[in-house]
Amino acid sequence: MIEWSSFLIVAVATWVSAIVVITLYSTAVRMRAVHVDLLAEGRPKPLLRLGYWSVFGICGLLVLLGVYLIVPALHGA
């Protein structure tokens, strides 16, 4: 028998997580595109470069956290 409340919690958590990761990744890609355009114009912005690499890093950490939570062998469950 399906526990519908648990199913709903997992479904909502999956949707929210996917939306957050996709939004962050898209933002980082856009930041990188702006950075490349500014470099072409001769106006480098080092903080923008740091910003998009930081956002890419956050995306990677969130994906690794998701894998950690999904794979029981990683956390001893």
C-alpha positions, 0 to 999 in steps of 0.5 A: 500500500502506498503512503500518500503523505510520504509520497507527496513529501518526496514529490514536493521535495523533488520538485523544489530541489530541481527548481532550485538547482536549475535556477542557480545553474541558469543564473551562473550560466547567464552571469558567465555570458555577461562576464564574457561580453564585458571581457570582449568590451575590455571591461573585466569584472573579477567579482562577476567571475568569482560570483558565477564560479561560486554559484556553480560550486553551490550547484555541485554541492547541492547535487552531491548532497542529493546523491548522499541522501539517496544512496544509503551506503554513503550514510550508513542507513 
